[in-house]
Amino acid sequence: MRLSWSSVWLWGCLLVSGIAAAQRETVVYPQKYQTSHRAANASSSTCITLSSSDAAAILDYGTEIGGFPVFDVQSVSGPVQVEAKYSESRVALDAPFADGPWTFSNGLSNTFRVETFNITEPGHVQSFLTQGGLRWQRLQLQSPQSTVKICRAGIRSANDRTAVDALPGHFECSNPLYNEIWALGPRTLQQACIANNTAPSTWEVTSDGVYLRGQQPAASVKGAPYANYTMSFRSKIVRGGTGWKVASGVTGYGPYFVLTSEYPPGFTFLNTNRTLVPPNTLVVGYGYNLVNQTTLTTGAVKHFPLSFNVTEGEWYNISTTINQTGYSVSINDHPAVFVALKHLQTPSVSIGGPSSLTSGTWAFGPYQDQIAYVKDVKVSAQNGTQLYQNPMTDESVLEEYGVMTNSESVCLDGAKRDRLVWSGDFTHTYRVITASTHRQDFLAGTLAYSLDRQAKSGVYEGFFSMSPTMGQSAEYTLIYNTFGILDYQMLFLNTFAGYYLDFADDTFLQKYWPQAKKGVNAVLPLVDSTSGLVVSQSIPGSFFLGPTNGTAPSALLVYTLQRMGRLAHIIGDTQTATNWTTTATHVSNAINCQLWNDKTGTYGESLTSLNASSITGTAWAILADVANTTQAQRSIAALSSLRLGIGYKESSSTSNTPNTQLSPNLSGFLLEALFQHSRSSTAPQNTTTEAISVLLNRLWPAMVNQDKYYTGTAWEYLDTVGRPGLDFYTSHAHPWGAAPTYVFTEYVLGIQSVTPGFREWAFRPALLDVGVSWAGGRVPTPFGAIRGDWTVDWARRYLEINVCTPRGAKGTVGLPLSVESYTVNGEERGVEGVGLEEKVGGGECANISVVLKWVSTAHDLKT
């Protein structure tokens, strides 16, 4: 149903204040289920019987959800084992590990997408570990002669499930497909933003040491500087095996050792992978874990059979000694097992790895479905000096190993993985929040999480940690050392500025301004004194958006300095504001002088690639107002050279293959740039219309029109035909892929803030190049919701605009189109010059009826 312009804006105020309060932990039940004998709708009262004749059930939750898997066992015949698989896409359920494991970080969640439940009696069953985002679940009976009746299977979740049309912010238009695409954003936020104290530690601390279930090993921050040491500990296997690392990065990348038990009958899961983890074996791999997916490949797994039985329930003394040729592993008094470095196959991908195979910290975490105790950890140097000792019985180990319960409400880069607080990714996320859920707790919480993790010394002094995990302590920011993507600092600073401009949170600004200012000044040395462009030579690292001496990172810096300069003026730091805006002007001039290629009509990707262009270079040159109108039009026209499949490849240097990844993240910046240009145009432009159509009618629709991949949320990457771009590794709930949500709200509906906190706003819809005949919605503000809609009939040259604004927020309705006449609330207004500009006072509603002047290409817009 279309919004009525006269609807009361108070409803939006109530929604804003009520969403957070209404969010409570609940069990989400599947919408449908299927067995070999039937397919039916599901509800909270659904019961499913698994038996030898009907051994599996597939549960479909309809859209993305994450939390603790639960079910009730109503009846059971004898001991029963049930394997549960989880995945975002339907096709991944058929893979051995579903769409996991997810080993990039501990993530305060289950590393594995397969887990097994041992059922001996009726009652309630719940997984100890959170499952990240999923849509699909398979329950598979492992005991062929047994029967179990499972009722009320679901996911216990603290994530918000408010319907998208009931959120504080909403958008709809005449194109139902666009409405579905808008909804991807808020649904993604609901699963990727984690409220404080809802992600408990994956470790249990007991008087017998830490009780560890199968998970990605969590590493001690205290061992990062050590090398060539001996690490010893005591471990008692409860089920299956125990696992540890040495010479590891603090994110857990390095050699991984798993000691398996003898697998006693009756206590060992029937689905245990005895090929990958045979009994009574020391299993050794290298990377994040024994098995990874797609882009985080592991080395070959080595097996060292033991000459003795490893008994569950008994304590073992285990030590691992590092030297220049390998690792020597001793278990009790048995002969040591030597693992030669030359026999370990190290993957080419080494994100967060140690500097060598013999240096780095230690970590603990058993393999899938295993459980073990770990205590009495000791580390000694080659000369026998004790470097470290920890009984592992005190809660302080949670901070040391980075697995504390989450204390802040934060938004992650993905609901499934990586489950990290990526600062640069948040540049899309915060705007989706502003346009839909309006959860200020997630905005302030995520910003504070990164601001509190600013480097206080070293080469990155002033930089903010770009990818801290939930559970990490700010005290160890320099040890985690995640600063190397340089333009993520700029993206994060833009988020800081954007938060204030949308919410006018003066307390937050005053508290964090010194850190934000230091952060801006820390990136200024990236400006090269010779070229005047942004380079990566002065500070170690690279750029995500484009190469050094390139258009994209340079224009992004211009944009960042402009926005942060506004904040400096607001806070009264005029000298700083002048310095930053002057630098922005100089960099902007350098881009136009050195990177604009008049022959190709594009901004060169970099000084060494002047004939190549990129979607990020085009996007940021337009967004930062580096490009004039002619340069913007020519750059948009040249996008045709970057067409690939259903979208645009990143740059001219990107390969043209079916497996090339198309990035909704980078395409989101381009989408906004296209609409920013379109909104100021006085006539439609075929190249702009075509570019918008590629993104909105081909790229993003792939996320909503394929049920086997559909999650109702935005994807991380796509391939050229519209499948998930990283196969099973792809995150299907990645906020960086949700830019259309805020673009539809800010440009198609057309409502944006002009002064901090929406005290003044603008209603300037982009009518020309999007191909919709009406749009409407509500935009939440600190004063309440602004409600607006518009309808255009190009054949009749008629446009109607309606808007209601809360008290305290005044605005301007503006159009660049030629106007023949118009009325406001039935009163005729005089037309002066081109377009119209009409003021709307706080607490007022306006109905504006416009007769447009005819333009020669208007008939093209009827479709």
TINU-683273 format. One record per residue (C-alpha): residue number from 0; x, y negated, z; residue in three letters. Coordinates in steps of 0.5 Angstrom, whole numbers, plus 500, padded with zeros to 3 digits. Layout:
R  num  east  north   up  residuo
R  NUM     X      Y    Z      ala
...
***
This chain:
R  num  east  north   up  residuo
R    0   500    500  500      met
R    1   502    493  498      arg
R    2   504    488  504      leu
R    3   499    482  505      ser
R    4   502    476  505      trp
R    5   498    474  511      ser
R    6   500    480  515      ser
R    7   502    478  522      val
R    8   509    477  523      trp
R    9   509    479  530      leu
R   10   508    486  529      trp
R   11   515    486  526      gly
R   12   517    483  533      cys
R   13   514    489  537      leu
R   14   518    494  532      leu
R   15   525    490  533      val
R   16   524    491  541      ser
R   17   521    498  541      gly
R   18   525    502  536      ile
R   19   531    503  541      ala
R   20   526    504  547      ala
R   21   522    509  543      ala
R   22   528    513  542      gln
R   23   529    519  546      arg
R   24   531    526  546      glu
R   25   527    531  542      thr
R   26   526    537  539      val
R   27   526    537  531      val
R   28   522    543  528      tyr
R   29   523    545  521      pro
R   30   518    543  516      gln
R   31   518    550  512      lys
R   32   521    557  513      tyr
R   33   522    562  508      gln
R   34   523    570  509      thr
R   35   524    575  504      ser
R   36   516    577  505      his
R   37   513    570  506      arg
R   38   514    562  505      ala
R   39   510    558  509      ala
R   40   510    551  513      asn
R   41   513    551  520      ala
R   42   511    547  526      ser
R   43   513    547  534      ser
R   44   509    553  534      ser
R   45   512    557  529      thr
R   46   514    564  531      cys
R   47   519    569  526      ile
R   48   520    576  527      thr
R   49   527    578  524      leu
R   50   528    586  523      ser
R   51   531    591  518      ser
R   52   526    590  513      ser
R   53   526    582  514      asp
R   54   533    580  517      ala
R   55   533    573  515      ala
R   56   529    566  515      ala
R   57   531    560  512      ile
R   58   529    554  515      leu
R   59   528    547  512      asp
R   60   528    541  516      tyr
R   61   526    536  510      gly
R   62   531    531  511      thr
R   63   537    530  515      glu
R   64   538    532  522      ile
R   65   543    533  527      gly
R   66   544    535  534      gly
R   67   543    542  538      phe
R   68   540    548  535      pro
R   69   535    551  540      val
R   70   530    557  540      phe
R   71   526    561  544      asp
R   72   526    569  544      val
R   73   519    571  545      gln
R   74   521    579  545      ser
R   75   527    583  543      val
R   76   529    590  542      ser
R   77   536    592  545      gly
R   78   542    587  545      pro
R   79   541    583  538      val
R   80   546    578  535      gln
R   81   543    573  530      val
R   82   548    569  526      glu
R   83   546    562  524      ala
R   84   548    558  518      lys
R   85   547    550  517      tyr
R   86   548    546  511      ser
R   87   546    539  508      glu
R   88   545    542  501      ser
R   89   541    549  500      arg
R   90   546    552  495      val
R   91   551    552  501      ala
R   92   547    557  505      leu
R   93   550    562  500      asp
R   94   557    561  502      ala
R   95   561    565  507      pro
R   96   562    559  511      phe
R   97   556    555  509      ala
R   98   558    548  508      asp
R   99   564    548  513      gly
R  100   568    548  517      pro
R  101   569    541  518      trp
R  102   576    540  521      thr
R  103   578    533  520      phe
R  104   577    531  527      ser
R  105   574    535  533      asn
R  106   568    530  532      gly
R  107   565    532  539      leu
R  108   561    537  535      ser
R  109   561    544  532      asn
R  110   567    545  527      thr
R  111   564    551  524      phe
R  112   557    551  520      arg
R  113   557    558  522      val
R  114   555    561  529      glu
R  115   553    567  532      thr
R  116   548    568  538      phe
R  117   548    574  543      asn
R  118   541    576  545      ile
R  119   540    581  551      thr
R  120   533    578  554      glu
R  121   527    573  552      pro
R  122   528    566  554      gly
R  123   531    559  551      his
R  124   537    559  547      val
R  125   541    553  546      gln
R  126   548    552  542      ser
R  127   553    548  547      phe
R  128   556    544  541      leu
R  129   552    539  537      thr
R  130   551    541  529      gln
R  131   553    535  525      gly
R  132   548    533  519      gly
R  133   544    538  516      leu
R  134   537    540  512      arg
R  135   538    547  512      trp
R  136   539    553  517      gln
R  137   539    560  516      arg
R  138   538    565  522      leu
R  139   541    572  520      gln
R  140   540    578  524      leu
R  141   546    582  525      gln
R  142   544    588  529      ser
R  143   540    593  523      pro
R  144   536    597  528      gln
R  145   534    591  532      ser
R  146   528    587  532      thr
R  147   527    580  535      val
R  148   522    575  535      lys
R  149   524    567  535      ile
R  150   519    562  536      cys
R  151   520    554  536      arg
R  152   527    554  533      ala
R  153   529    547  532      gly
R  154   534    542  533      ile
R  155   534    538  540      arg
R  156   536    531  537      ser
R  157   537    524  540      ala
R  158   537    521  533      asn
R  159   532    516  531      asp
R  160   526    519  527      arg
R  161   522    513  526      thr
R  162   519    513  519      ala
R  163   522    508  514      val
R  164   515    504  513      asp
R  165   515    503  521      ala
R  166   522    500  522      leu
R  167   523    493  523      pro
R  168   525    492  516      gly
R  169   522    495  510      his
R  170   522    494  503      phe
R  171   517    496  497      glu
R  172   516    495  490      cys
R  173   512    497  484      ser
R  174   517    502  482      asn
R  175   516    508  487      pro
R  176   523    511  485      leu
R  177   527    504  488      tyr
R  178   522    505  494      asn
R  179   525    512  495      glu
R  180   532    509  494      ile
R  181   531    504  499      trp
R  182   529    509  504      ala
R  183   536    513  504      leu
R  184   539    507  508      gly
R  185   535    507  514      pro
R  186   535    515  514      arg
R  187   542    515  514      thr
R  188   543    511  519      leu
R  189   539    514  524      gln
R  190   543    521  523      gln
R  191   550    517  522      ala
R  192   549    512  528      cys
R  193   550    516  535      ile
R  194   547    513  541      ala
R  195   552    512  547      asn
R  196   552    518  552      asn
R  197   549    523  547      thr
R  198   555    526  544      ala
R  199   558    530  550      pro
R  200   565    533  551      ser
R  201   566    539  547      thr
R  202   571    541  553      trp
R  203   568    544  560      glu
R  204   573    543  565      val
R  205   573    548  571      thr
R  206   577    550  577      ser
R  207   580    555  572      asp
R  208   582    550  567      gly
R  209   578    548  561      val
R  210   573    553  558      tyr
R  211   574    552  550      leu
R  212   569    555  545      arg
R  213   571    555  538      gly
R  214   573    548  535      gln
R  215   578    544  532      gln
R  216   584    544  536      pro
R  217   584    537  540      ala
R  218   591    534  541      ala
R  219   594    531  547      ser
R  220   597    524  546      val
R  221   602    525  551      lys
R  222   606    530  546      gly
R  223   607    525  540      ala
R  224   614    523  541      pro
R  225   617    530  542      tyr
R  226   620    535  538      ala
R  227   624    542  539      asn
R  228   621    544  545      tyr
R  229   617    550  548      thr
R  230   610    549  550      met
R  231   607    554  555      ser
R  232   600    556  558      phe
R  233   596    561  561      arg
R  234   590    563  557      ser
R  235   584    568  558      lys
R  236   580    570  552      ile
R  237   573    571  554      val
R  238   571    573  547      arg
R  239   575    574  541      gly
R  240   581    570  541      gly
R  241   585    563  544      thr
R  242   588    558  539      gly
R  243   593    553  540      trp
R  244   598    548  536      lys
R  245   605    545  537      val
R  246   609    540  532      ala
R  247   602    537  531      ser
R  248   599    530  529      gly
R  249   595    527  534      val
R  250   589    528  529      thr
R  251   590    536  529      gly
R  252   594    537  523      tyr
R  253   600    542  524      gly
R  254   601    549  525      pro
R  255   595    553  528      tyr
R  256   596    559  532      phe
R  257   590    564  534      val
R  258   591    570  538      leu
R  259   586    575  537      thr
R  260   583    580  542      ser
R  261   582    588  541      glu
R  262   575    586  540      tyr
R  263   572    591  545      pro
R  264   565    595  542      pro
R  265   559    592  545      gly
R  266   562    585  546      phe
R  267   565    583  539      thr
R  268   560    580  534      phe
R  269   559    584  528      leu
R  270   560    579  523      asn
R  271   567    577  526      thr
R  272   572    576  520      asn
R  273   577    582  521      arg
R  274   580    580  514      thr
R  275   582    573  516      leu
R  276   582    574  524      val
R  277   584    582  525      pro
R  278   584    585  532      pro
R  279   590    584  536      asn
R  280   594    580  532      thr
R  281   597    573  532      leu
R  282   594    569  526      val
R  283   598    563  523      val
R  284   596    558  519      gly
R  285   598    551  517      tyr
R  286   594    544  516      gly
R  287   587    543  520      tyr
R  288   585    550  521      asn
R  289   585    557  518      leu
R  290   580    555  513      val
R  291   578    548  510      asn
R  292   573    546  505      gln
R  293   575    542  498      thr
R  294   580    536  499      thr
R  295   583    539  506      leu
R  296   586    545  503      thr
R  297   590    550  508      thr
R  298   596    554  507      gly
R  299   596    561  506      ala
R  300   594    565  513      val
R  301   600    569  516      lys
R  302   598    575  520      his
R  303   603    578  525      phe
R  304   600    585  528      pro
R  305   602    586  535      leu
R  306   604    592  538      ser
R  307   600    592  544      phe
R  308   592    591  546      asn
R  309   590    584  548      val
R  310   585    585  553      thr
R  311   579    580  554      glu
R  312   578    577  561      gly
R  313   585    578  563      glu
R  314   590    572  563      trp
R  315   596    572  559      tyr
R  316   602    567  559      asn
R  317   603    564  552      ile
R  318   609    560  550      ser
R  319   611    557  543      thr
R  320   618    555  542      thr
R  321   620    550  536      ile
R  322   627    550  533      asn
R  323   629    548  526      gln
R  324   628    555  523      thr
R  325   621    556  526      gly
R  326   616    558  532      tyr
R  327   618    563  537      ser
R  328   611    566  540      val
R  329   612    570  547      ser
R  330   606    573  550      ile
R  331   607    576  557      asn
R  332   613    580  557      asp
R  333   612    583  550      his
R  334   618    581  544      pro
R  335   617    575  541      ala
R  336   614    574  534      val
R  337   618    569  530      phe
R  338   614    565  525      val
R  339   619    562  520      ala
R  340   618    555  517      leu
R  341   620    558  510      lys
R  342   614    562  510      his
R  343   609    557  512      leu
R  344   605    554  506      gln
R  345   604    547  508      thr
R  346   598    544  504      pro
R  347   600    537  499      ser
R  348   594    534  503      val
R  349   597    532  510      ser
R  350   593    526  513      ile
R  351   595    525  520      gly
R  352   600    530  520      gly
R  353   607    529  524      pro
R  354   613    527  521      ser
R  355   616    534  521      ser
R  356   615    541  522      leu
R  357   619    541  528      thr
R  358   616    534  532      ser
R  359   609    533  534      gly
R  360   604    534  540      thr
R  361   600    540  542      trp
R  362   593    542  542      ala
R  363   588    547  544      phe
R  364   582    550  541      gly
R  365   580    557  539      pro
R  366   577    559  532      tyr
R  367   570    560  530      gln
R  368   565    564  535      asp
R  369   571    565  540      gln
R  370   572    563  547      ile
R  371   578    562  552      ala
R  372   580    559  558      tyr
R  373   587    555  558      val
R  374   590    552  564      lys
R  375   597    551  567      asp
R  376   600    547  560      val
R  377   608    546  561      lys
R  378   613    543  556      val
R  379   620    543  556      ser
R  380   626    541  552      ala
R  381   631    545  549      gln
R  382   636    543  555      asn
R  383   630    546  560      gly
R  384   628    539  562      thr
R  385   621    539  564      gln
R  386   617    534  560      leu
R  387   610    535  561      tyr
R  388   606    539  566      gln
R  389   598    539  567      asn
R  390   594    545  570      pro
R  391   588    543  566      met
R  392   583    542  572      thr
R  393   582    535  572      asp
R  394   577    531  568      glu
R  395   583    526  566      ser
R  396   584    532  560      val
R  397   578    529  557      leu
R  398   581    522  555      glu
R  399   588    525  554      glu
R  400   586    530  549      tyr
R  401   581    525  546      gly
R  402   574    529  547      val
R  403   571    524  552      met
R  404   563    524  552      thr
R  405   562    518  547      asn
R  406   561    511  552      ser
R  407   559    507  546      glu
R  408   553    507  541      ser
R  409   557    507  534      val
R  410   556    509  527      cys
R  411   560    514  524      leu
R  412   562    515  517      asp
R  413   558    521  516      gly
R  414   553    525  520      ala
R  415   556    531  518      lys
R  416   564    529  517      arg
R  417   568    526  518      asp
R  418   565    523  524      arg
R  419   570    518  525      leu
R  420   568    510  526      val
R  421   571    508  520      trp
R  422   572    500  520      ser
R  423   572    499  513      gly
R  424   566    503  511      asp
R  425   562    499  516      phe
R  426   562    493  511      thr
R  427   556    497  508      his
R  428   553    500  514      thr
R  429   552    493  518      tyr
R  430   548    490  513      arg
R  431   543    497  512      val
R  432   542    496  519      ile
R  433   540    488  519      thr
R  434   535    490  513      ala
R  435   532    496  516      ser
R  436   533    499  523      thr
R  437   536    492  526      his
R  438   539    496  532      arg
R  439   544    491  535      gln
R  440   546    496  540      asp
R  441   550    500  534      phe
R  442   552    493  531      leu
R  443   555    491  537      ala
R  444   558    497  539      gly
R  445   561    499  533      thr
R  446   565    493  532      leu
R  447   567    493  540      ala
R  448   569    500  539      tyr
R  449   574    497  534      ser
R  450   576    491  537      leu
R  451   578    494  543      asp
R  452   583    498  539      arg
R  453   587    492  536      gln
R  454   594    494  536      ala
R  455   598    489  541      lys
R  456   605    490  538      ser
R  457   609    493  532      gly
R  458   609    493  525      val
R  459   601    493  525      tyr
R  460   600    488  531      glu
R  461   593    485  530      gly
R  462   591    490  526      phe
R  463   584    494  528      phe
R  464   584    502  528      ser
R  465   581    504  522      met
R  466   578    511  524      ser
R  467   578    512  531      pro
R  468   574    518  533      thr
R  469   569    518  538      met
R  470   572    521  545      gly
R  471   578    517  544      gln
R  472   581    512  549      ser
R  473   583    505  547      ala
R  474   589    506  551      glu
R  475   592    510  546      tyr
R  476   591    506  540      thr
R  477   598    505  538      leu
R  478   599    513  539      ile
R  479   593    515  534      tyr
R  480   596    510  529      asn
R  481   591    509  524      thr
R  482   592    503  520      phe
R  483   595    504  514      gly
R  484   589    502  509      ile
R  485   590    495  509      leu
R  486   584    492  506      asp
R  487   580    496  511      tyr
R  488   582    490  516      gln
R  489   579    485  511      met
R  490   572    489  510      leu
R  491   572    490  518      phe
R  492   573    482  519      leu
R  493   567    481  514      asn
R  494   563    485  518      thr
R  495   565    481  524      phe
R  496   563    475  521      ala
R  497   556    478  518      gly
R  498   554    480  525      tyr
R  499   554    473  527      tyr
R  500   551    470  521      leu
R  501   545    475  522      asp
R  502   545    475  529      phe
R  503   548    469  532      ala
R  504   551    473  538      asp
R  505   554    467  541      asp
R  506   557    471  547      thr
R  507   560    477  543      phe
R  508   563    471  538      leu
R  509   566    468  544      gln
R  510   569    474  548      lys
R  511   572    477  541      tyr
R  512   574    471  537      trp
R  513   581    471  540      pro
R  514   582    478  537      gln
R  515   578    477  531      ala
R  516   583    470  530      lys
R  517   589    475  531      lys
R  518   586    480  526      gly
R  519   585    475  520      val
R  520   592    472  522      asn
R  521   595    479  521      ala
R  522   593    480  514      val
R  523   595    473  512      leu
R  524   602    476  511      pro
R  525   600    480  505      leu
R  526   599    474  501      val
R  527   606    475  496      asp
R  528   610    468  496      ser
R  529   611    469  489      thr
R  530   605    471  486      ser
R  531   600    468  491      gly
R  532   596    475  490      leu
R  533   595    480  496      val
R  534   601    486  496      val
R  535   603    491  501      ser
R  536   610    490  501      gln
R  537   610    486  507      ser
R  538   606    491  511      ile
R  539   606    499  510      pro
R  540   600    502  507      gly
R  541   596    501  501      ser
R  542   589    499  499      phe
R  543   583    503  498      phe
R  544   579    498  493      leu
R  545   585    497  488      gly
R  546   592    496  487      pro
R  547   597    491  490      thr
R  548   598    485  486      asn
R  549   591    486  484      gly
R  550   584    483  483      thr
R  551   580    487  488      ala
R  552   584    486  494      pro
R  553   586    479  493      ser
R  554   579    477  491      ala
R  555   577    481  498      leu
R  556   581    477  502      leu
R  557   578    470  499      val
R  558   572    473  501      tyr
R  559   574    474  508      thr
R  560   577    468  509      leu
R  561   571    464  507      gln
R  562   567    468  511      arg
R  563   571    468  517      met
R  564   573    460  516      gly
R  565   565    459  517      arg
R  566   566    462  524      leu
R  567   572    458  525      ala
R  568   568    452  524      his
R  569   562    454  528      ile
R  570   567    456  534      ile
R  571   570    449  533      gly
R  572   577    451  531      asp
R  573   577    446  525      thr
R  574   585    447  524      gln
R  575   584    454  523      thr
R  576   578    454  519      ala
R  577   582    449  514      thr
R  578   588    453  514      asn
R  579   584    460  512      trp
R  580   580    456  507      thr
R  581   586    453  504      thr
R  582   589    460  503      thr
R  583   583    462  500      ala
R  584   583    457  495      thr
R  585   590    458  493      his
R  586   589    466  492      val
R  587   583    465  488      ser
R  588   587    460  483      asn
R  589   592    465  483      ala
R  590   587    471  481      ile
R  591   585    466  475      asn
R  592   591    464  473      cys
R  593   595    471  473      gln
R  594   590    476  473      leu
R  595   584    473  468      trp
R  596   585    476  461      asn
R  597   581    472  456      asp
R  598   583    477  451      lys
R  599   579    483  454      thr
R  600   574    478  458      gly
R  601   576    482  464      thr
R  602   580    481  471      tyr
R  603   586    485  470      gly
R  604   587    491  475      glu
R  605   593    488  477      ser
R  606   599    484  475      leu
R  607   602    491  472      thr
R  608   595    493  469      ser
R  609   592    487  466      leu
R  610   589    490  460      asn
R  611   585    495  465      ala
R  612   579    493  469      ser
R  613   576    496  475      ser
R  614   569    495  478      ile
R  615   571    493  485      thr
R  616   575    487  481      gly
R  617   569    485  478      thr
R  618   565    486  484      ala
R  619   569    482  489      trp
R  620   571    476  483      ala
R  621   564    475  483      ile
R  622   562    476  490      leu
R  623   568    471  492      ala
R  624   566    466  487      asp
R  625   573    467  484      val
R  626   569    468  477      ala
R  627   566    462  474      asn
R  628   559    464  470      thr
R  629   562    465  464      thr
R  630   568    470  467      gln
R  631   562    473  471      ala
R  632   558    474  464      gln
R  633   564    477  460      arg
R  634   566    482  466      ser
R  635   559    485  467      ile
R  636   559    486  459      ala
R  637   566    489  459      ala
R  638   563    494  464      leu
R  639   561    499  458      ser
R  640   568    501  458      ser
R  641   568    504  465      leu
R  642   561    508  463      arg
R  643   562    515  465      leu
R  644   556    520  466      gly
R  645   551    517  470      ile
R  646   555    511  473      gly
R  647   561    507  473      tyr
R  648   568    510  474      lys
R  649   573    506  479      glu
R  650   577    503  473      ser
R  651   580    504  466      ser
R  652   586    508  469      ser
R  653   581    513  472      thr
R  654   580    520  468      ser
R  655   574    521  464      asn
R  656   573    528  466      thr
R  657   566    532  469      pro
R  658   569    532  476      asn
R  659   571    525  476      thr
R  660   568    522  483      gln
R  661   563    517  482      leu
R  662   563    512  488      ser
R  663   557    510  491      pro
R  664   561    506  496      asn
R  665   565    502  491      leu
R  666   558    502  486      ser
R  667   555    498  492      gly
R  668   559    492  492      phe
R  669   558    492  484      leu
R  670   551    492  485      leu
R  671   551    486  490      glu
R  672   555    482  485      ala
R  673   550    484  479      leu
R  674   544    481  483      phe
R  675   548    475  486      gln
R  676   550    473  478      his
R  677   543    475  476      ser
R  678   539    471  481      arg
R  679   542    465  479      ser
R  680   541    466  472      ser
R  681   535    462  468      thr
R  682   534    467  463      ala
R  683   535    475  463      pro
R  684   542    478  460      gln
R  685   542    485  457      asn
R  686   549    486  459      thr
R  687   546    485  467      thr
R  688   540    489  466      thr
R  689   543    495  463      glu
R  690   549    495  469      ala
R  691   543    494  474      ile
R  692   539    500  470      ser
R  693   545    504  470      val
R  694   546    504  478      leu
R  695   539    504  480      leu
R  696   536    509  474      asn
R  697   541    514  474      arg
R  698   547    514  479      leu
R  699   542    513  486      trp
R  700   536    517  483      pro
R  701   541    523  483      ala
R  702   540    523  491      met
R  703   533    523  491      val
R  704   531    528  485      asn
R  705   535    534  486      gln
R  706   531    538  492      asp
R  707   537    543  492      lys
R  708   542    537  494      tyr
R  709   537    533  497      tyr
R  710   537    530  504      thr
R  711   533    524  504      gly
R  712   540    520  506      thr
R  713   545    517  502      ala
R  714   551    521  499      trp
R  715   559    520  499      glu
R  716   561    521  492      tyr
R  717   557    524  486      leu
R  718   560    527  480      asp
R  719   559    525  473      thr
R  720   552    529  472      val
R  721   550    527  479      gly
R  722   552    533  483      arg
R  723   555    532  490      pro
R  724   562    529  488      gly
R  725   566    533  493      leu
R  726   562    540  492      asp
R  727   560    543  499      phe
R  728   565    538  503      tyr
R  729   561    532  500      thr
R  730   558    528  506      ser
R  731   550    527  504      his
R  732   549    522  510      ala
R  733   554    517  509      his
R  734   552    510  510      pro
R  735   557    507  505      trp
R  736   553    510  500      gly
R  737   547    506  502      ala
R  738   548    499  499      ala
R  739   541    499  495      pro
R  740   538    498  502      thr
R  741   540    491  503      tyr
R  742   541    489  496      val
R  743   533    491  495      phe
R  744   532    487  501      thr
R  745   536    481  500      glu
R  746   536    480  493      tyr
R  747   530    484  490      val
R  748   525    482  495      leu
R  749   530    476  496      gly
R  750   530    474  503      ile
R  751   537    472  506      gln
R  752   540    468  512      ser
R  753   543    461  511      val
R  754   545    459  518      thr
R  755   547    464  524      pro
R  756   541    468  526      gly
R  757   536    466  521      phe
R  758   535    460  524      arg
R  759   535    458  517      glu
R  760   533    463  511      trp
R  761   532    463  504      ala
R  762   527    466  499      phe
R  763   530    467  493      arg
R  764   528    473  489      pro
R  765   532    476  483      ala
R  766   526    477  478      leu
R  767   530    477  471      leu
R  768   534    484  471      asp
R  769   531    489  475      val
R  770   524    491  472      gly
R  771   519    491  477      val
R  772   513    487  477      ser
R  773   512    486  485      trp
R  774   516    487  491      ala
R  775   514    486  498      gly
R  776   517    487  505      gly
R  777   519    485  512      arg
R  778   526    482  514      val
R  779   527    483  522      pro
R  780   531    477  525      thr
R  781   532    475  532      pro
R  782   526    471  532      phe
R  783   521    476  529      gly
R  784   520    479  522      ala
R  785   520    474  516      ile
R  786   514    477  511      arg
R  787   514    476  504      gly
R  788   512    479  497      asp
R  789   512    476  490      trp
R  790   508    478  484      thr
R  791   510    476  477      val
R  792   506    477  470      asp
R  793   511    475  465      trp
R  794   506    476  459      ala
R  795   501    470  463      arg
R  796   508    467  465      arg
R  797   505    467  472      tyr
R  798   509    468  479      leu
R  799   506    468  486      glu
R  800   510    468  492      ile
R  801   508    469  499      asn
R  802   512    468  506      val
R  803   510    468  513      cys
R  804   516    466  518      thr
R  805   516    466  525      pro
R  806   517    460  530      arg
R  807   524    458  530      gly
R  808   526    460  523      ala
R  809   525    455  518      lys
R  810   527    457  510      gly
R  811   527    455  503      thr
R  812   523    458  497      val
R  813   528    457  491      gly
R  814   527    459  484      leu
R  815   532    457  478      pro
R  816   527    459  473      leu
R  817   524    453  469      ser
R  818   517    452  472      val
R  819   511    448  468      glu
R  820   507    447  475      ser
R  821   506    450  482      tyr
R  822   501    450  488      thr
R  823   503    451  495      val
R  824   497    453  499      asn
R  825   492    451  494      gly
R  826   496    444  493      glu
R  827   499    442  487      glu
R  828   506    440  487      arg
R  829   510    436  482      gly
R  830   516    439  478      val
R  831   522    436  478      glu
R  832   528    438  474      gly
R  833   529    446  473      val
R  834   526    451  478      gly
R  835   523    449  485      leu
R  836   525    449  492      glu
R  837   520    449  497      glu
R  838   521    448  505      lys
R  839   517    453  510      val
R  840   517    451  517      gly
R  841   518    456  523      gly
R  842   511    459  524      gly
R  843   508    458  518      glu
R  844   506    461  512      cys
R  845   506    459  505      ala
R  846   502    462  498      asn
R  847   506    459  492      ile
R  848   503    460  485      ser
R  849   507    458  479      val
R  850   506    458  472      val
R  851   513    459  469      leu
R  852   515    456  462      lys
R  853   516    460  456      trp
R  854   523    463  455      val
R  855   524    466  448      ser
R  856   527    473  451      thr
R  857   521    473  456      ala
R  858   517    479  452      his
R  859   523    483  454      asp
R  860   521    483  461      leu
R  861   515    486  460      lys
R  862   517    493  461      thr
***
